[in-house]
Amino acid sequence: MSNQQKAKSGSGIKVAIIVMLAIIVALIVIIAKISTDKPSSGDKVLVNTLPPDGTPGVLTAYPVNPTEVPADPTDDNGDPAGPTGAAPTEAASTQTAQPTATATKAPSGELKLVDYSGRVEHLFTHSLIAFPELAYPTDISNVEKVQNTYFIDCITVKEFKRIIQALYDDDYMLVNLNYVYEVVDGVPRLKKTFKFPEGKKPLVFSFDDTNYYSKKMGRGMIDKLILIDGKVGTYTKHADGTVVQGFDEEYIPILDRFVEEHPDFSFNGAKGMICVTGFDGILGYRTQRVSEGDGRTEADRQREIEAVKPIVQALKDTGWYFASHSYKHGVMENYGRDSMLDCATKFENEVKPLIGDTKIYVYPYGSWKRSSDGTTCPAPQKVLNDLGFEYFCSVGVTYYAKTRSDLGNIILSDRANVDGAAFVWFQDLFSKDEWEGTPRFNTINFREFYDDARNISYDDAVAAYKEWKGK
């Protein structure tokens, strides 16, 4: 081979090597980018699918691995109520923070059971604010923002996640309220002792008004619960037609996932107590009686009833249980016998056939009728007692639970409200017991957990609450 041929051959080899190296470098860059861009299992994955009414262009948010996206959900009920409220900015792609990662402790079945004789704490809140930009407007004064019902009554998704993580870190464990009381000689009473995992503290968590009332649609909450691949998820349709379906917008799927990841947060599979009224249906379905002028037919109502039944069953199958929150959501303190009988009868006829029997009654607004003489059961209370209710829940930040003979030998307990009011005013009462000075929810720090998506700073909210209440 000539020197000229050898030179050409050497140059060709060099070019080939350079090209090969360039290809290898490009592949490394591509692989690194794919690895970086891949969402974690806790991220929402946006999937184009079809909504219940068949309209194209839906954004569905699933907090799952993109390789495990569930099949498209179906909803025989169709469009729930048309567009609702103003569409949030990038509503379907908004991500909420996950709780701080904590190592999963031993499942409850592996924990040693001992006799427990302490308190059973009871917290409650309302449906979560999934879309804060709709619930908390920016064009009103600070006092008006705090006076807004959804600021005082509700918490956001982010706040709820932080709270349940804190409760878990403090060794609280969800328990079914029906487990902690008994009836002896016809009189309900709290059990003196019951078996519970050693080192754990029992906690009842209840959720009021899980009805998704028509008047609240488009104002920050979801529209209704649906089944997505056999699991309870959420459905919301915004004003621009965008539909958000997923598992990261309401307390039920969020708590379901948390218990899956932390099985020792649930005793015997218990989740939370769902407290429903009936005047505007349940769980986002208009199952109430047809009234003149409401635009529905009995056939419409029956479709809603059939659509909600499998959701109720799925909830029961996964540890959720129901309580009556009355039918009308009225102030019981103002009720007479006839008003209460009308309200309770409607609940018996329209709601109990859907949710099943319950012995637990949750007073709307925490309002209940006192005995006039300290011994005689008030007539409205007797109506409820005669219908078989045994355990009654009011509202109060300090702990209270006992059998009340003046109310017809029923159990009355308070529930501490985890809501906007607690965030801006009740921190001290959550940190210690007002009467005994003993520690309670030491890990709950409302200032730290506060969600700035409320569109008002924590300090400004406290000041506005004080101004509103004249404190």
ROMINU-96145 format. One record per residue (C-alpha): residue in three letters; x, y, z. Coordinates in nm, 4 decimals, decimal comma. Example, Ala and Ser with C-alpha at 12.3 -4.5 7.8 and 13.67 -1.06 7.14 Angstrom:
<pts>
PT   aa        px        py        pz
PT  ala    1,2300   -0,4500    0,7800
PT  ser    1,3670   -0,1060    0,7140
</pts>
This chain:
<pts>
PT   aa        px        py        pz
PT  met    0,0000    0,0000    0,0000
PT  ser    0,1354    0,3445   -0,0912
PT  asn    0,1956    0,6184    0,1620
PT  gln   -0,0914    0,8168    0,0073
PT  gln   -0,3303    0,5232    0,0469
PT  lys   -0,2191    0,4719    0,4087
PT  ala   -0,2896    0,8377    0,4862
PT  lys   -0,6384    0,8182    0,3378
PT  ser   -0,7096    0,4996    0,5340
PT  gly   -0,5921    0,6596    0,8592
PT  ser   -0,8083    0,9659    0,7994
PT  gly   -1,1126    0,7455    0,7376
PT  ile   -1,0618    0,5613    1,0636
PT  lys   -1,0317    0,8903    1,2520
PT  val   -1,3564    1,0207    1,0996
PT  ala   -1,5364    0,6972    1,1876
PT  ile   -1,4164    0,7162    1,5468
PT  ile   -1,5278    1,0807    1,5779
PT  val   -1,8727    0,9994    1,4365
PT  met   -1,9089    0,7009    1,6715
PT  leu   -1,8106    0,9119    1,9739
PT  ala   -2,0602    1,1795    1,8719
PT  ile   -2,3364    0,9192    1,8500
PT  ile   -2,2487    0,7811    2,1956
PT  val   -2,2508    1,1309    2,3493
PT  ala   -2,5893    1,2065    2,1892
PT  leu   -2,7358    0,8837    2,3263
PT  ile   -2,6074    0,9653    2,6762
PT  val   -2,7701    1,3106    2,6611
PT  ile   -3,1022    1,1668    2,5426
PT  ile   -3,1049    0,8990    2,8134
PT  ala   -3,0237    1,1557    3,0820
PT  lys   -3,3061    1,3836    2,9651
PT  ile   -3,5579    1,0991    2,9650
PT  ser   -3,4525    1,0048    3,3170
PT  thr   -3,4803    1,3661    3,4351
PT  asp   -3,8191    1,4334    3,2730
PT  lys   -3,9888    1,1160    3,3909
PT  pro   -4,2498    1,2027    3,6573
PT  ser   -4,2434    1,0350    3,9949
PT  ser   -4,5231    0,8039    4,1091
PT  gly   -4,6718    1,0900    4,3111
PT  asp   -4,6994    1,3317    4,0159
PT  lys   -5,0168    1,3950    3,8258
PT  val   -5,0042    1,2575    3,4737
PT  leu   -5,2248    1,4461    3,2288
PT  val   -5,4128    1,2155    2,9965
PT  asn   -5,6447    1,3124    2,7133
PT  thr   -5,9571    1,1070    2,7426
PT  leu   -6,3323    1,1415    2,7077
PT  pro   -6,5504    1,2856    2,9842
PT  pro   -6,8806    1,1272    3,0871
PT  asp   -7,0703    1,3301    2,8268
PT  gly   -6,8375    1,2319    2,5437
PT  thr   -6,6937    1,5786    2,4825
PT  pro   -6,3356    1,5590    2,3501
PT  gly   -6,0369    1,7452    2,4876
PT  val   -6,0495    1,6529    2,8546
PT  leu   -5,7566    1,6851    3,0924
PT  thr   -5,7531    1,4022    3,3423
PT  ala   -5,5142    1,4152    3,6357
PT  tyr   -5,3989    1,0817    3,7750
PT  pro   -5,1429    1,0709    4,0587
PT  val   -5,0003    0,7457    3,9264
PT  asn   -4,7062    0,6179    3,7258
PT  pro   -4,7590    0,7035    3,3553
PT  thr   -4,7214    0,3381    3,2643
PT  glu   -5,0100    0,2522    3,4975
PT  val   -5,2769    0,5042    3,3897
PT  pro   -5,6237    0,3550    3,4549
PT  ala   -5,8652    0,2905    3,1749
PT  asp   -6,1030    0,5726    3,0810
PT  pro   -6,3758    0,5983    3,3467
PT  thr   -6,7387    0,5757    3,2465
PT  asp   -7,0308    0,7584    3,4018
PT  asp   -7,3782    0,6523    3,2988
PT  asn   -7,5164    0,9677    3,4539
PT  gly   -7,3790    1,2034    3,1914
PT  asp   -7,3002    1,5713    3,2418
PT  pro   -7,3741    1,6549    3,6084
PT  ala   -7,4850    2,0143    3,5719
PT  gly   -7,3088    2,1817    3,2836
PT  pro   -7,0182    2,4262    3,3151
PT  thr   -6,9611    2,5576    3,6657
PT  gly   -6,7865    2,8777    3,7669
PT  ala   -6,4837    3,0341    3,6059
PT  ala   -6,2178    2,7989    3,4798
PT  pro   -5,9014    2,8071    3,6888
PT  thr   -5,5715    2,8838    3,5226
PT  glu   -5,4137    2,5546    3,4168
PT  ala   -5,6534    2,3785    3,6526
PT  ala   -5,5816    2,0264    3,5407
PT  ser   -5,2047    2,0670    3,5515
PT  thr   -5,1847    2,2255    3,8956
PT  gln   -4,9925    1,9986    4,1288
PT  thr   -5,0323    1,9877    4,5051
PT  ala   -4,7489    1,9116    4,7424
PT  gln   -4,7180    1,5640    4,8822
PT  pro   -4,6690    1,5083    5,2557
PT  thr   -4,3139    1,4834    5,3796
PT  ala   -4,1939    1,1298    5,3156
PT  thr   -4,1946    0,9148    5,6261
PT  ala   -4,0935    0,5511    5,6507
PT  thr   -4,3961    0,3248    5,6665
PT  lys   -4,4364    0,1626    6,0045
PT  ala   -4,5629   -0,1886    6,0690
PT  pro   -4,9181   -0,2692    5,9466
PT  ser   -5,1800   -0,2652    6,2236
PT  gly   -5,2201   -0,6414    6,1987
PT  glu   -4,8578   -0,6862    6,3041
PT  leu   -4,8846   -0,4565    6,6066
PT  lys   -4,9443   -0,5878    6,9565
PT  leu   -5,2980   -0,5271    7,0820
PT  val   -5,3394   -0,4006    7,4377
PT  asp   -5,6250   -0,2672    7,6495
PT  tyr   -5,6732    0,1003    7,5721
PT  ser   -5,8602    0,3252    7,8164
PT  gly   -5,7631    0,6789    7,7142
PT  arg   -5,9299    0,9420    7,5022
PT  val   -6,0600    0,8899    7,1525
PT  glu   -5,9891    1,2176    6,9765
PT  his   -6,2322    1,3324    6,7075
PT  leu   -6,1435    1,5806    6,4328
PT  phe   -6,3644    1,6992    6,1507
PT  thr   -6,3519    1,9180    5,8429
PT  his   -6,5500    1,9718    5,5235
PT  ser   -6,4863    1,8891    5,1602
PT  leu   -6,1455    2,0119    5,0502
PT  ile   -6,0730    2,3132    4,8340
PT  ala   -5,9268    2,1527    4,5237
PT  phe   -5,9098    2,4729    4,3181
PT  pro   -5,8123    2,7603    4,5520
PT  glu   -5,8119    3,0162    4,2713
PT  leu   -6,1900    2,9704    4,2474
PT  ala   -6,2578    2,9658    4,6216
PT  tyr   -6,0415    3,2588    4,7306
PT  pro   -6,0789    3,5668    4,5078
PT  thr   -5,8175    3,8426    4,5104
PT  asp   -6,0426    4,1398    4,4335
PT  ile   -6,1973    4,1768    4,7817
PT  ser   -6,0738    4,3077    5,1148
PT  asn   -5,8879    4,0898    5,3633
PT  val   -6,1808    4,0866    5,6039
PT  glu   -6,4117    3,9801    5,3222
PT  lys   -6,1696    3,7006    5,2306
PT  val   -6,1743    3,5617    5,5834
PT  gln   -6,5503    3,6040    5,6165
PT  asn   -6,5871    3,3972    5,2998
PT  thr   -6,7534    3,0704    5,4033
PT  tyr   -6,4907    2,8608    5,2300
PT  phe   -6,2052    3,0314    5,4125
PT  ile   -6,3575    2,9655    5,7545
PT  asp   -6,5094    2,6206    5,6920
PT  cys   -6,2583    2,4545    5,4619
PT  ile   -5,8958    2,3618    5,4145
PT  thr   -5,7016    2,3045    5,0948
PT  val   -5,5639    1,9807    4,9565
PT  lys   -5,2118    2,0818    5,0542
PT  glu   -5,3172    2,1620    5,4119
PT  phe   -5,5029    1,8322    5,4490
PT  lys   -5,2009    1,6333    5,3357
PT  arg   -4,9788    1,8098    5,5849
PT  ile   -5,2269    1,7488    5,8670
PT  ile   -5,2673    1,3754    5,8107
PT  gln   -4,8914    1,3373    5,7858
PT  ala   -4,8546    1,5194    6,1186
PT  leu   -5,1192    1,2995    6,2820
PT  tyr   -4,9431    0,9901    6,1552
PT  asp   -4,6088    1,1142    6,2822
PT  asp   -4,7713    1,1625    6,6238
PT  asp   -4,8845    0,7942    6,6277
PT  tyr   -5,2548    0,8619    6,5796
PT  met   -5,4473    0,5813    6,4131
PT  leu   -5,7881    0,6007    6,2468
PT  val   -6,0647    0,4047    6,4162
PT  asn   -6,4320    0,3518    6,3316
PT  leu   -6,6483    0,5421    6,5794
PT  asn   -6,8841    0,2453    6,6067
PT  tyr   -6,5978    0,0434    6,7567
PT  val   -6,5383    0,2644    7,0592
PT  tyr   -6,8843    0,2587    7,2172
PT  glu   -7,1326   -0,0038    7,3297
PT  val   -7,4915   -0,0329    7,4491
PT  val   -7,5370   -0,1754    7,7996
PT  asp   -7,8889   -0,2349    7,9342
PT  gly   -8,0255   -0,0155    7,6567
PT  val   -7,7937    0,2763    7,7332
PT  pro   -7,5120    0,3745    7,4926
PT  arg   -7,1783    0,4445    7,6577
PT  leu   -6,8150    0,4765    7,5645
PT  lys   -6,6242    0,1549    7,6240
PT  lys   -6,4095    0,1702    7,9354
PT  thr   -6,1398   -0,0251    7,7521
PT  phe   -6,0993   -0,1745    7,4089
PT  lys   -5,8258   -0,3544    7,2217
PT  phe   -5,5965   -0,1242    7,0269
PT  pro   -5,2400   -0,1403    6,8923
PT  glu   -4,9784   -0,0665    7,1539
PT  gly   -4,8249    0,2787    7,1259
PT  lys   -5,1053    0,4096    6,9072
PT  lys   -5,3704    0,6728    6,9843
PT  pro   -5,7217    0,6255    6,8394
PT  leu   -5,8556    0,9007    6,6165
PT  val   -6,1966    0,9498    6,4564
PT  phe   -6,1910    1,1787    6,1520
PT  ser   -6,5266    1,2908    6,0149
PT  phe   -6,6151    1,4987    5,7088
PT  asp   -6,9302    1,7096    5,6915
PT  asp   -7,1457    1,7964    5,3890
PT  thr   -7,0001    1,5446    5,1462
PT  asn   -7,2888    1,6274    4,9173
PT  tyr   -7,1287    1,8719    4,6718
PT  tyr   -7,4266    2,1051    4,6756
PT  ser   -7,5374    2,2649    4,3500
PT  lys   -7,4774    2,6159    4,4844
PT  lys   -7,1121    2,5326    4,5582
PT  met   -7,0282    2,4074    4,2115
PT  gly   -6,7637    2,6113    4,0372
PT  arg   -6,6392    2,7649    4,3620
PT  gly   -6,3351    2,5530    4,4343
PT  met   -6,4663    2,2102    4,5330
PT  ile   -6,5104    1,9060    4,3125
PT  asp   -6,8469    1,8370    4,1461
PT  lys   -6,8884    1,4749    4,2504
PT  leu   -6,7283    1,1414    4,3257
PT  ile   -6,6925    0,8831    4,0496
PT  leu   -6,5327    0,5428    4,0054
PT  ile   -6,2088    0,5358    3,8082
PT  asp   -6,0891    0,1865    3,7326
PT  gly   -6,2856    0,0608    4,0327
PT  lys   -6,1460    0,3208    4,2762
PT  val   -6,3261    0,6236    4,4151
PT  gly   -6,2020    0,9360    4,2395
PT  thr   -6,3293    1,2823    4,1550
PT  tyr   -6,4977    1,4631    3,8671
PT  thr   -6,5123    1,8389    3,8087
PT  lys   -6,6215    2,0319    3,5016
PT  his   -6,5126    2,3944    3,4730
PT  ala   -6,6797    2,6816    3,2917
PT  asp   -6,4652    2,6471    2,9800
PT  gly   -6,5580    2,2795    2,9441
PT  thr   -6,2335    2,1476    3,0925
PT  val   -6,2906    1,8346    3,2970
PT  val   -6,0613    1,7273    3,5782
PT  gln   -6,0809    1,3657    3,6924
PT  gly   -5,8386    1,2100    3,9347
PT  phe   -5,7374    1,1072    4,2838
PT  asp   -5,5732    1,4215    4,4185
PT  glu   -5,8612    1,6649    4,4624
PT  glu   -6,0591    1,5379    4,7636
PT  tyr   -6,0017    1,3803    5,1036
PT  ile   -6,1383    1,0350    5,0160
PT  pro   -5,8884    0,9289    4,7458
PT  ile   -5,6078    1,1177    4,9223
PT  leu   -5,6671    0,9327    5,2493
PT  asp   -5,7139    0,6033    5,0631
PT  arg   -5,3692    0,6434    4,9102
PT  phe   -5,2136    0,7543    5,2382
PT  val   -5,3409    0,4426    5,4161
PT  glu   -5,2100    0,2249    5,1335
PT  glu   -4,8674    0,3776    5,1924
PT  his   -4,9039    0,3821    5,5738
PT  pro   -5,1183    0,0840    5,6751
PT  asp   -5,0573    0,1495    6,0434
PT  phe   -5,2571    0,4714    6,0151
PT  ser   -5,5765    0,2630    6,0028
PT  phe   -5,7083    0,0176    6,2613
PT  asn   -5,8968   -0,2714    6,1001
PT  gly   -5,9105   -0,0805    5,7726
PT  ala   -6,1009    0,2197    5,9127
PT  lys   -6,0942    0,5417    5,7120
PT  gly   -6,3245    0,8351    5,7894
PT  met   -6,6872    0,9074    5,8730
PT  ile   -6,8799    1,0647    5,5848
PT  cys   -7,1579    1,2922    5,7136
PT  val   -7,4303    1,3632    5,4577
PT  thr   -7,7526    1,5597    5,4359
PT  gly   -8,0168    1,4869    5,1731
PT  phe   -8,1898    1,8016    5,0489
PT  asp   -7,9568    1,8284    4,7478
PT  gly   -7,8662    1,4627    4,7080
PT  ile   -7,5446    1,2921    4,8189
PT  leu   -7,1874    1,2657    4,6884
PT  gly   -7,2672    1,5020    4,3997
PT  tyr   -7,5720    1,3131    4,2732
PT  arg   -7,9158    1,4727    4,2805
PT  thr   -8,0979    1,1897    4,4561
PT  gln   -8,3435    1,4102    4,6475
PT  arg   -8,7149    1,4077    4,5752
PT  val   -8,8295    1,5922    4,2641
PT  ser   -8,9754    1,9311    4,3469
PT  glu   -9,1935    2,1477    4,1302
PT  gly   -8,9847    2,3754    3,9134
PT  asp   -8,6458    2,2118    3,9754
PT  gly   -8,6216    2,0972    3,6138
PT  arg   -8,5876    1,7266    3,6912
PT  thr   -8,8087    1,4275    3,6272
PT  glu   -8,8457    1,1173    3,8403
PT  ala   -8,6551    0,9294    3,5702
PT  asp   -8,3666    1,1769    3,6156
PT  arg   -8,3697    1,1131    3,9877
PT  gln   -8,3707    0,7365    3,9474
PT  arg   -8,0686    0,7551    3,7150
PT  glu   -7,8839    0,9528    3,9819
PT  ile   -7,9806    0,6981    4,2471
PT  glu   -7,8520    0,4087    4,0393
PT  ala   -7,5326    0,5997    3,9570
PT  val   -7,4452    0,6687    4,3221
PT  lys   -7,5088    0,3177    4,4553
PT  pro   -7,1813    0,1607    4,3346
PT  ile   -6,9872    0,4577    4,4731
PT  val   -7,1452    0,4137    4,8170
PT  gln   -7,0619    0,0439    4,8052
PT  ala   -6,7026    0,1112    4,7024
PT  leu   -6,6661    0,3497    4,9948
PT  lys   -6,8018    0,0958    5,2412
PT  asp   -6,5817   -0,1755    5,0961
PT  thr   -6,2729    0,0369    5,1609
PT  gly   -6,3375    0,1320    5,5244
PT  trp   -6,5503    0,4447    5,4952
PT  tyr   -6,8756    0,4688    5,6895
PT  phe   -7,1684    0,7100    5,7028
PT  ala   -7,3470    0,9304    5,9541
PT  ser   -7,6584    1,1435    5,9309
PT  his   -7,5990    1,5163    5,9124
PT  ser   -7,9774    1,5714    5,9055
PT  tyr   -8,1775    1,6098    5,5846
PT  lys   -8,2196    1,9893    5,5749
PT  his   -7,9015    2,1105    5,7503
PT  gly   -8,1054    2,3316    5,9809
PT  val   -8,0300    2,4744    6,3240
PT  met   -8,1718    2,2125    6,5589
PT  glu   -8,1809    2,4526    6,8517
PT  asn   -8,4637    2,6307    6,6686
PT  tyr   -8,6530    2,3109    6,5857
PT  gly   -8,9761    2,1917    6,7406
PT  arg   -9,0930    1,8314    6,7353
PT  asp   -9,2777    1,8593    6,4028
PT  ser   -8,9881    2,0270    6,2231
PT  met   -8,7481    1,7600    6,3414
PT  leu   -8,9900    1,4793    6,2524
PT  asp   -9,0264    1,6149    5,8974
PT  cys   -8,6504    1,6487    5,8560
PT  ala   -8,5676    1,3089    6,0055
PT  thr   -8,8407    1,1283    5,8121
PT  lys   -8,7111    1,2603    5,4823
PT  phe   -8,3629    1,1382    5,5712
PT  glu   -8,5058    0,7959    5,6615
PT  asn   -8,6948    0,7717    5,3318
PT  glu   -8,4448    0,9218    5,0881
PT  val   -8,0937    0,8847    5,2275
PT  lys   -8,0815    0,5759    5,4456
PT  pro   -8,1893    0,3496    5,1563
PT  leu   -7,8699    0,4665    4,9800
PT  ile   -7,6131    0,4713    5,2620
PT  gly   -7,7601    0,2020    5,4872
PT  asp   -7,8415    0,2231    5,8558
PT  thr   -7,6401    0,4445    6,0882
PT  lys   -7,6658    0,5070    6,4611
PT  ile   -7,4592    0,8263    6,4448
PT  tyr   -7,6110    1,1729    6,4111
PT  val   -7,3994    1,4830    6,3473
PT  tyr   -7,5722    1,8069    6,4437
PT  pro   -7,5510    2,0745    6,1719
PT  tyr   -7,3539    2,3727    6,3022
PT  gly   -7,3038    2,1713    6,6223
PT  ser   -7,6456    2,2970    6,7316
PT  trp   -7,8570    2,0828    6,9658
PT  lys   -8,1606    2,1365    7,1893
PT  arg   -8,0973    2,1636    7,5620
PT  ser   -8,3258    2,0142    7,8255
PT  ser   -8,5533    2,2784    7,9772
PT  asp   -8,5264    2,1390    8,3292
PT  gly   -8,2035    1,9407    8,3159
PT  thr   -8,3798    1,6039    8,3188
PT  thr   -8,6517    1,5933    8,0514
PT  cys   -8,5397    1,5020    7,6991
PT  pro   -8,6327    1,7779    7,4506
PT  ala   -8,8988    1,6748    7,1991
PT  pro   -8,6782    1,7206    6,8869
PT  gln   -8,4056    1,5096    7,0458
PT  lys   -8,6566    1,2389    7,1354
PT  val   -8,7583    1,2165    6,7680
PT  leu   -8,4010    1,1248    6,6780
PT  asn   -8,3636    0,8874    6,9710
PT  asp   -8,6826    0,7043    6,8715
PT  leu   -8,5432    0,6565    6,5215
PT  gly   -8,2515    0,4615    6,6689
PT  phe   -7,9709    0,7178    6,6802
PT  glu   -7,7383    0,6553    6,9737
PT  tyr   -7,4235    0,8625    6,9253
PT  phe   -7,4482    1,2391    6,8641
PT  cys   -7,1693    1,4723    6,7564
PT  ser   -7,1500    1,8455    6,8145
PT  val   -6,8595    2,0894    6,7646
PT  gly   -6,5965    2,1986    7,0141
PT  val   -6,2201    2,2404    7,0169
PT  thr   -6,1863    2,1085    7,3729
PT  tyr   -6,2391    1,7383    7,4388
PT  tyr   -6,5851    1,6233    7,5501
PT  ala   -6,7620    1,2844    7,5286
PT  lys   -7,0105    1,1330    7,7740
PT  thr   -7,3529    0,9712    7,8109
PT  arg   -7,6242    1,2327    7,8723
PT  ser   -7,9317    1,1244    8,0656
PT  asp   -8,0934    1,4667    8,0108
PT  leu   -8,0940    1,3984    7,6370
PT  gly   -8,2554    1,0572    7,6680
PT  asn   -7,9474    0,8462    7,7499
PT  ile   -7,7459    0,9078    7,4387
PT  ile   -7,3747    0,9755    7,3909
PT  leu   -7,2848    1,3352    7,3143
PT  ser   -6,9334    1,4268    7,2024
PT  asp   -6,7599    1,7271    7,0573
PT  arg   -6,5408    1,7294    6,7495
PT  ala   -6,2469    1,9633    6,7018
PT  asn   -6,2835    2,1600    6,3803
PT  val   -5,9880    2,1523    6,1427
PT  asp   -6,0759    2,4496    5,9240
PT  gly   -5,9850    2,8057    5,8434
PT  ala   -6,0946    2,9276    6,1852
PT  ala   -5,8625    2,6764    6,3513
PT  phe   -5,5779    2,7887    6,1265
PT  val   -5,6022    3,1533    6,2292
PT  trp   -5,7220    3,1280    6,5894
PT  phe   -5,7206    2,7874    6,7620
PT  gln   -5,3542    2,6846    6,7452
PT  asp   -5,3072    2,6891    7,1241
PT  leu   -5,6138    2,4737    7,1861
PT  phe   -5,4895    2,2147    6,9398
PT  ser   -5,1466    2,2092    7,0993
PT  lys   -5,2704    2,1502    7,4544
PT  asp   -5,5874    2,0694    7,6445
PT  glu   -5,7638    2,3803    7,7747
PT  trp   -5,8769    2,2155    8,0977
PT  glu   -5,5985    1,9739    8,1864
PT  gly   -5,3068    2,1385    8,0081
PT  thr   -5,2028    1,8039    7,8618
PT  pro   -5,0520    1,7675    7,5138
PT  arg   -5,2940    1,6950    7,2297
PT  phe   -5,2010    1,7500    6,8655
PT  asn   -4,8398    1,8499    6,9146
PT  thr   -4,7403    1,7936    6,5528
PT  ile   -5,0126    2,0153    6,4027
PT  asn   -4,8694    2,3585    6,3309
PT  phe   -5,1278    2,5685    6,1518
PT  arg   -4,8875    2,8507    6,0714
PT  glu   -4,6426    2,6064    5,9149
PT  phe   -4,9156    2,4146    5,7304
PT  tyr   -5,0933    2,7241    5,5979
PT  asp   -5,1431    2,7277    5,2199
PT  asp   -5,0633    3,0613    5,0545
PT  ala   -5,2986    2,9577    4,7756
PT  arg   -5,5691    3,1081    4,9994
PT  asn   -5,4529    3,4371    4,8434
PT  ile   -5,3944    3,6076    5,1772
PT  ser   -5,0877    3,5748    5,3985
PT  tyr   -5,1153    3,3973    5,7306
PT  asp   -5,0484    3,7121    5,9347
PT  asp   -5,2973    3,9152    5,7311
PT  ala   -5,5570    3,6409    5,7770
PT  val   -5,5086    3,6447    6,1553
PT  ala   -5,5434    4,0234    6,1604
PT  ala   -5,8539    4,0119    5,9399
PT  tyr   -6,0130    3,7450    6,1610
PT  lys   -5,9500    3,9560    6,4720
PT  glu   -6,1014    4,2604    6,3013
PT  trp   -6,4044    4,0632    6,1873
PT  lys   -6,4660    3,9124    6,5313
PT  gly   -6,3750    4,2268    6,7205
PT  lys   -6,1013    4,0493    6,9157
</pts>
